[in-house]
Amino acid sequence: MTTDRKGILLTLIAAAGFGVAAPLSKFIYNFGLSANLMLTLRFLMASVILWSYIYLKRKKIKYKVTKNQLGLLFLLGGIIYVATTAFYFTGVKYIPVSIHVMIFYTYALIVNGFIVFVFKDKIPTKQIFAMFISFIGLILIAFNGVFAINYLGMSLSLLAALGYSIYLMTLNIKAIKNINSLVLAAYTNTFSGLVFFLYSFIKRDFYLNIPIPAWVAIGAMATVSTAVAIIVLKKGIQLIGPAKASIIGTFEPLEGIVLSVLFLGETLNINQVIGIILIILAIILVQSQKQMLNKAVTY
């Protein structure tokens, strides 16, 4: 398997993991949990899983980082990712999952816009075409003609898209680019969990008397949608760059929408079916792009 295809495969696996998060959060909210409590438990559980594995493999995994790297990791996990996930999981409370993921996935346009207009990099024509096809597909997936506009929910989803764009590009900073993916995930999840815990504690919103089904769903978010997904995403970005990874990541809403149809009662019409086909086409176009970006995207 070529490096490019390996990066694409890893990014698809990460997208599949992240795609479970939105439907799971809708399910968890049915038990009366707040977004803060859910995210506190999610990140703290993920941190325990990651650090336990690192401890078992401590002779093979370089887990120590410099003070400069530690500061960047706090910025990444304790500020950027905290803000992104707070916007994301609060926004999904106000609008349907399909609408939410469509707005959130404008981050593909934001990332590529930054690369072209701010960092003066070049993106292959086929990749630009795939980006717009995927966005059109997302619009078709989200539009069902019956939803009421909720400006708060849509604004939160857009802020989450902006935050995630910054998160993706921050992952590619030279100082942390070569940190072991598992170690990076462990540090950032720990910082995210601690920040959310502190906020929940101050708000008196932290408790453990939670129904078993909610615990199971939070556990799934901590493992599938957090620990595993972040690890493989970091590796995927190292191999193919944030621009291409952001486009391939459009696989995530496909899974989220399918799960929402199956388990949350949302409907799937002909527009959404066409949108799914367009996104699959966009992924194929990205995979067929043999050349990487003209230069390494490092900021």
Sequence and secondary structure as in RCSB ss.txt:
>XXXX:A:sequence
MTTDRKGILLTLIAAAGFGVAAPLSKFIYNFGLSANLMLTLRFLMASVILWSYIYLKRKKIKYKVTKNQLGLLFL
LGGIIYVATTAFYFTGVKYIPVSIHVMIFYTYALIVNGFIVFVFKDKIPTKQIFAMFISFIGLILIAFNGVFAIN
YLGMSLSLLAALGYSIYLMTLNIKAIKNINSLVLAAYTNTFSGLVFFLYSFIKRDFYLNIPIPAWVAIGAMATVS
TAVAIIVLKKGIQLIGPAKASIIGTFEPLEGIVLSVLFLGETLNINQVIGIILIILAIILVQSQKQMLNKAVTY
>XXXX:A:secstr
  HHHHHHHHHHHHHHHHHTHHHHHHHHHTTT  HHHHHHHHHHHHHHHHHHHHHHTTTTS     HHHHHHHHI
IIIIIHHHHHHHHHHHTTTS HHHHHHHHTTHHHHHHHIIIIIS     HHHHHHHHHHHHHHHHHH  S     
HHHHHHHHHHHHHHHHHHHHTT HHHHTS HHHHHHHHHHHHHHHHHHHHHHTT       HHHHHHHHHHHIII
IIIHHHHHHHHHHHH HHHHHHHTTHHHHHHHHHHHHHS     HHHHHHHHHHHHHHHHHHH  S  SS    
